[in-house]
Amino acid sequence: MSEVSTVDGFDAVRVRAENPGWLTLSGTNTWVLGRDPAWVVDPGPALEDHLEAVAAVCAERGGAGGVALTHDHHDHAQAVEPLRARLGGVPLGPGPLEVVPVPGHTRDHVAFMWGRACCTGDAVLGEGSVFVAEDMGGYLDALRRLRDRDIGVILPGHGPPVYETRSKLEHYIAHRLDRERRLIAALAEGLRDEEDLLDAAWDDVPAALRPAAAMTLRAHLEKLRSEGRA
């Protein structure tokens, strides 16, 4: 069954889908924000119990005004149409939410600001780290902009809410820059083969996540090339 929990200090509810895995971690989060009407961010996978749980939370909060999506990966977007149908055909769009572009995990990935709460999808997680498939420079710039905003809580696509928002964002930036430093060192040693570069700079990544690490490696290389550093 999907797990339902409230967010301390914010009028928001987390509905965590029962779809744990290497990439989904403890499961994909759907966020229900506000009330009269509520707004749903990232409907999640099309699991019957998850759809029922999200619809029930919306009903308790005066109905849903619409559905918003941070990005279109299957575990976040599969339930969009089934959920919209259950909620009476509500619109798909940001509605009252502020759209903040955060490219990287996907080129069109966005975050949503709702007051001082920020739904970050797969740009920033409550546990672990993310893979960045493209536009590493844009991703880092977006993280810095989020870091400098007055964010009271991060509502991530996976993992628990994050209240130490600035330190979390600084950690994410530092983590990416550390990978970049290790990659530059490997290149300086003459390594060029992708597998060798992964062994040098992503040696701590489990085998199951190595393909995702390879995508992130390519994004780092593209950033370095665009800067004339590789």
LUMTOR-876774 format. One record per residue (C-alpha): residue number from 0; residue in three letters; x, y, z. Coordinates in Angstrom, 1 decimal, m for minus. Each point is the difference from the previous one (the first is absolute). Layout:
% LUMTOR-876774
(atom NUM, 'ALA', (X, Y, Z)) ...
This chain:
% LUMTOR-876774
(atom 0, 'MET', (0.0, 0.0, 0.0)) (atom 1, 'SER', (1.1, 3.6, m0.7)) (atom 2, 'GLU', (1.3, 1.8, 3.1)) (atom 3, 'VAL', (m1.8, 3.2, 0.9)) (atom 4, 'SER', (1.7, 2.6, 2.3)) (atom 5, 'THR', (m0.3, 3.8, 0.6)) (atom 6, 'VAL', (2.8, 2.5, m0.2)) (atom 7, 'ASP', (0.8, 1.7, 3.3)) (atom 8, 'GLY', (m0.7, 3.7, m0.2)) (atom 9, 'PHE', (m1.3, 0.0, m3.6)) (atom 10, 'ASP', (m3.5, m0.7, m1.3)) (atom 11, 'ALA', (1.2, m2.9, m2.1)) (atom 12, 'VAL', (m0.4, m3.8, m0.1)) (atom 13, 'ARG', (2.5, m2.6, m1.3)) (atom 14, 'VAL', (m1.4, m3.1, m1.6)) (atom 15, 'ARG', (2.8, m2.5, m0.6)) (atom 16, 'ALA', (m0.6, m2.7, m2.6)) (atom 17, 'GLU', (0.8, m3.6, 0.6)) (atom 18, 'ASN', (2.6, m0.2, m2.8)) (atom 19, 'PRO', (3.4, m0.3, 1.7)) (atom 20, 'GLY', (3.1, m0.6, m2.1)) (atom 21, 'TRP', (3.6, 1.0, m0.8)) (atom 22, 'LEU', (m1.2, 3.2, m1.8)) (atom 23, 'THR', (m3.3, 0.6, 2.0)) (atom 24, 'LEU', (1.7, m0.7, 3.4)) (atom 25, 'SER', (m2.8, m0.3, 2.6)) (atom 26, 'GLY', (m2.6, 0.9, m2.6)) (atom 27, 'THR', (m1.3, 2.9, m2.1)) (atom 28, 'ASN', (m1.5, 2.9, 1.9)) (atom 29, 'THR', (m3.2, 1.7, m1.1)) (atom 30, 'TRP', (m0.6, 3.4, 1.8)) (atom 31, 'VAL', (m3.5, 1.4, 0.7)) (atom 32, 'LEU', (0.3, 3.7, 0.8)) (atom 33, 'GLY', (m2.5, 2.3, 1.7)) (atom 34, 'ARG', (m3.7, m0.4, m0.1)) (atom 35, 'ASP', (m3.3, 1.4, m1.4)) (atom 36, 'PRO', (1.3, m1.0, m2.5)) (atom 37, 'ALA', (3.2, m2.0, 0.4)) (atom 38, 'TRP', (2.6, m0.3, m2.7)) (atom 39, 'VAL', (1.7, m3.3, m0.8)) (atom 40, 'VAL', (3.7, m0.2, m1.0)) (atom 41, 'ASP', (1.4, m3.2, m1.7)) (atom 42, 'PRO', (m2.9, m2.5, 0.0)) (atom 43, 'GLY', (2.4, m2.9, 0.0)) (atom 44, 'PRO', (m0.4, m3.5, m1.3)) (atom 45, 'ALA', (m3.4, m1.3, m1.0)) (atom 46, 'LEU', (m0.4, m2.3, 2.9)) (atom 47, 'GLU', (m3.6, m0.4, 1.1)) (atom 48, 'ASP', (0.6, 0.4, 3.7)) (atom 49, 'HIS', (2.1, 3.1, m0.7)) (atom 50, 'LEU', (m2.7, 1.6, m2.2)) (atom 51, 'GLU', (m2.5, m0.7, 2.7)) (atom 52, 'ALA', (2.2, 1.5, 2.8)) (atom 53, 'VAL', (0.7, 3.2, m2.0)) (atom 54, 'ALA', (m3.7, 0.4, m0.9)) (atom 55, 'ALA', (m1.0, m0.5, 3.6)) (atom 56, 'VAL', (2.4, 2.7, 1.2)) (atom 57, 'CYS', (m1.3, 2.4, m2.6)) (atom 58, 'ALA', (m3.6, m0.7, 1.1)) (atom 59, 'GLU', (0.9, 0.7, 3.6)) (atom 60, 'ARG', (1.5, 3.3, m1.0)) (atom 61, 'GLY', (m2.9, 1.4, m2.0)) (atom 62, 'GLY', (0.7, m1.6, m3.3)) (atom 63, 'ALA', (2.8, 0.5, m2.5)) (atom 64, 'GLY', (0.6, 3.1, m2.2)) (atom 65, 'GLY', (2.5, m1.6, m2.3)) (atom 66, 'VAL', (3.0, m2.2, m0.5)) (atom 67, 'ALA', (3.6, 1.1, m0.6)) (atom 68, 'LEU', (3.0, m2.0, m1.2)) (atom 69, 'THR', (3.7, 0.6, 0.6)) (atom 70, 'HIS', (1.1, m2.3, m2.8)) (atom 71, 'ASP', (m1.4, m2.8, m2.1)) (atom 72, 'HIS', (1.8, m3.0, 1.3)) (atom 73, 'HIS', (m2.2, m3.1, 0.4)) (atom 74, 'ASP', (0.0, m0.2, 3.8)) (atom 75, 'HIS', (m1.2, 3.7, 0.3)) (atom 76, 'ALA', (m2.3, 0.3, m3.0)) (atom 77, 'GLN', (m1.6, m3.3, m0.7)) (atom 78, 'ALA', (m3.0, 0.8, 2.2)) (atom 79, 'VAL', (m0.7, 3.5, m1.5)) (atom 80, 'GLU', (m2.9, m1.0, m2.2)) (atom 81, 'PRO', (m1.6, m2.6, 2.4)) (atom 82, 'LEU', (0.2, 2.4, 2.9)) (atom 83, 'ARG', (m1.4, 3.0, m2.0)) (atom 84, 'ALA', (m2.9, m2.3, m1.0)) (atom 85, 'ARG', (m0.7, m0.9, 3.6)) (atom 86, 'LEU', (0.2, 3.7, 1.1)) (atom 87, 'GLY', (m2.6, 1.0, m2.6)) (atom 88, 'GLY', (2.2, 1.0, m2.9)) (atom 89, 'VAL', (2.0, 2.7, 1.8)) (atom 90, 'PRO', (2.5, 1.9, m2.1)) (atom 91, 'LEU', (3.7, m1.0, m0.4)) (atom 92, 'GLY', (2.2, 3.0, 0.8)) (atom 93, 'PRO', (1.6, 2.0, 2.7)) (atom 94, 'GLY', (m3.0, 2.1, 1.0)) (atom 95, 'PRO', (1.0, 2.0, 3.1)) (atom 96, 'LEU', (3.5, m1.5, 0.2)) (atom 97, 'GLU', (3.1, 1.9, m1.1)) (atom 98, 'VAL', (1.9, m1.9, m2.7)) (atom 99, 'VAL', (3.8, m0.1, 0.5)) (atom 100, 'PRO', (2.0, m1.6, m2.8)) (atom 101, 'VAL', (2.5, m2.6, 1.4)) (atom 102, 'PRO', (1.4, m1.7, m3.1)) (atom 103, 'GLY', (2.4, m3.0, 0.3)) (atom 104, 'HIS', (m1.9, m3.1, 1.0)) (atom 105, 'THR', (m2.0, 0.7, m3.1)) (atom 106, 'ARG', (0.4, 3.1, m2.2)) (atom 107, 'ASP', (m3.5, 1.3, 0.8)) (atom 108, 'HIS', (0.0, m0.9, 3.7)) (atom 109, 'VAL', (m1.5, 2.7, 2.3)) (atom 110, 'ALA', (m0.5, 0.6, 3.7)) (atom 111, 'PHE', (m3.1, 1.6, 1.4)) (atom 112, 'MET', (m0.1, 2.6, 2.8)) (atom 113, 'TRP', (m3.1, 0.1, 2.1)) (atom 114, 'GLY', (0.6, 2.7, 2.6)) (atom 115, 'ARG', (3.2, m1.0, 1.8)) (atom 116, 'ALA', (m0.4, m3.6, m1.1)) (atom 117, 'CYS', (1.9, m1.3, m3.0)) (atom 118, 'CYS', (m1.0, m3.2, m1.9)) (atom 119, 'THR', (3.3, m1.1, m1.6)) (atom 120, 'GLY', (m1.0, m3.2, m1.8)) (atom 121, 'ASP', (3.2, m1.9, m0.8)) (atom 122, 'ALA', (2.2, 3.2, 0.0)) (atom 123, 'VAL', (0.6, m0.3, 3.8)) (atom 124, 'LEU', (m0.9, m3.1, 2.0)) (atom 125, 'GLY', (m0.7, m0.5, 3.7)) (atom 126, 'GLU', (2.5, m2.9, 0.0)) (atom 127, 'GLY', (2.9, m0.9, m2.3)) (atom 128, 'SER', (0.9, 1.9, m3.1)) (atom 129, 'VAL', (m1.3, 0.3, m3.6)) (atom 130, 'PHE', (1.3, m0.8, m3.4)) (atom 131, 'VAL', (0.4, 3.0, m2.4)) (atom 132, 'ALA', (m0.5, m1.0, m3.6)) (atom 133, 'GLU', (0.7, 3.4, m1.6)) (atom 134, 'ASP', (0.7, 3.7, 0.5)) (atom 135, 'MET', (2.2, m0.4, 3.0)) (atom 136, 'GLY', (0.8, 3.7, 0.0)) (atom 137, 'GLY', (m3.7, 0.9, 0.0)) (atom 138, 'TYR', (m0.6, m2.4, 2.8)) (atom 139, 'LEU', (2.7, 1.5, 2.2)) (atom 140, 'ASP', (m1.2, 3.5, m0.7)) (atom 141, 'ALA', (m3.5, m0.9, 0.9)) (atom 142, 'LEU', (1.1, m1.6, 3.3)) (atom 143, 'ARG', (1.9, 3.2, 0.8)) (atom 144, 'ARG', (m3.2, 2.1, m0.7)) (atom 145, 'LEU', (m2.1, m2.3, 2.2)) (atom 146, 'ARG', (2.7, 0.2, 2.8)) (atom 147, 'ASP', (m0.3, 3.7, 0.0)) (atom 148, 'ARG', (m3.8, 0.0, 0.4)) (atom 149, 'ASP', (m2.0, 0.1, 3.2)) (atom 150, 'ILE', (m1.1, m3.7, m0.1)) (atom 151, 'GLY', (m1.4, m1.4, 3.2)) (atom 152, 'VAL', (m0.4, m3.6, m1.1)) (atom 153, 'ILE', (1.0, m2.1, m3.0)) (atom 154, 'LEU', (m2.6, m2.5, m1.1)) (atom 155, 'PRO', (2.0, m2.5, m2.1)) (atom 156, 'GLY', (m1.1, m2.6, m2.5)) (atom 157, 'HIS', (1.5, m2.7, 2.2)) (atom 158, 'GLY', (0.8, m0.1, 3.7)) (atom 159, 'PRO', (m1.2, 2.1, 2.9)) (atom 160, 'PRO', (m0.5, 3.8, 0.1)) (atom 161, 'VAL', (3.1, 2.0, 0.5)) (atom 162, 'TYR', (m0.1, 2.9, 2.5)) (atom 163, 'GLU', (3.8, 0.8, 0.0)) (atom 164, 'THR', (m0.5, 1.3, m3.5)) (atom 165, 'ARG', (3.1, 2.1, m0.5)) (atom 166, 'SER', (2.4, m2.6, 1.3)) (atom 167, 'LYS', (m1.7, m2.6, m2.2)) (atom 168, 'LEU', (0.4, 2.1, m3.1)) (atom 169, 'GLU', (3.6, 0.9, 0.9)) (atom 170, 'HIS', (0.7, m3.7, 0.4)) (atom 171, 'TYR', (m1.4, m0.8, m3.4)) (atom 172, 'ILE', (2.1, 2.7, m1.6)) (atom 173, 'ALA', (3.1, m1.2, 1.8)) (atom 174, 'HIS', (m0.6, m3.6, m0.9)) (atom 175, 'ARG', (m0.3, 0.9, m3.7)) (atom 176, 'LEU', (3.2, 2.1, 0.1)) (atom 177, 'ASP', (1.8, m2.8, 1.8)) (atom 178, 'ARG', (m0.9, m2.4, m2.8)) (atom 179, 'GLU', (1.2, 2.6, m2.5)) (atom 180, 'ARG', (3.3, 0.3, 1.9)) (atom 181, 'ARG', (0.5, m3.7, 0.0)) (atom 182, 'LEU', (m0.8, m0.2, m3.7)) (atom 183, 'ILE', (2.4, 2.7, m0.9)) (atom 184, 'ALA', (2.7, m1.8, 2.0)) (atom 185, 'ALA', (m0.7, m3.2, m1.9)) (atom 186, 'LEU', (0.2, 1.8, m3.4)) (atom 187, 'ALA', (3.3, 1.5, 1.1)) (atom 188, 'GLU', (1.3, m3.5, 0.6)) (atom 189, 'GLY', (m0.8, m0.8, m3.6)) (atom 190, 'LEU', (m3.1, m2.1, 0.6)) (atom 191, 'ARG', (m2.5, 0.2, m2.9)) (atom 192, 'ASP', (m2.1, m3.2, 0.0)) (atom 193, 'GLU', (m3.3, 0.5, 1.6)) (atom 194, 'GLU', (0.3, m3.1, 2.2)) (atom 195, 'ASP', (3.4, 1.2, 1.2)) (atom 196, 'LEU', (m1.4, 3.5, 0.8)) (atom 197, 'LEU', (m2.9, m1.5, 1.9)) (atom 198, 'ASP', (2.4, m2.2, 2.0)) (atom 199, 'ALA', (2.0, 3.1, 0.9)) (atom 200, 'ALA', (m2.7, 2.5, 0.8)) (atom 201, 'TRP', (m3.1, m2.1, 0.8)) (atom 202, 'ASP', (1.7, m2.9, 1.8)) (atom 203, 'ASP', (m2.5, 0.1, 2.8)) (atom 204, 'VAL', (m3.1, m0.5, m2.2)) (atom 205, 'PRO', (m1.8, m3.4, 0.3)) (atom 206, 'ALA', (0.1, m2.1, m3.2)) (atom 207, 'ALA', (m3.8, 0.4, m0.5)) (atom 208, 'LEU', (0.5, 3.8, m0.2)) (atom 209, 'ARG', (3.0, 0.0, m2.3)) (atom 210, 'PRO', (m2.1, 0.7, m3.2)) (atom 211, 'ALA', (m1.4, 3.1, 1.8)) (atom 212, 'ALA', (3.5, 1.0, 1.1)) (atom 213, 'ALA', (1.1, m0.3, m3.6)) (atom 214, 'MET', (m2.7, 2.5, m1.1)) (atom 215, 'THR', (1.2, 2.4, 2.7)) (atom 216, 'LEU', (3.6, m0.5, m1.1)) (atom 217, 'ARG', (m0.9, 1.0, m3.6)) (atom 218, 'ALA', (m1.8, 3.1, 1.3)) (atom 219, 'HIS', (3.1, 1.0, 1.9)) (atom 220, 'LEU', (2.1, m0.5, m3.0)) (atom 221, 'GLU', (m2.3, 2.1, m2.2)) (atom 222, 'LYS', (0.2, 2.8, 2.6)) (atom 223, 'LEU', (3.8, m0.1, 0.1)) (atom 224, 'ARG', (0.1, 0.0, m3.9)) (atom 225, 'SER', (m2.3, 3.0, m0.1)) (atom 226, 'GLU', (2.3, 1.8, 2.4)) (atom 227, 'GLY', (3.1, m0.9, m2.0)) (atom 228, 'ARG', (1.3, m2.2, 2.9)) (atom 229, 'ALA', (m0.1, m3.4, m1.7)) 
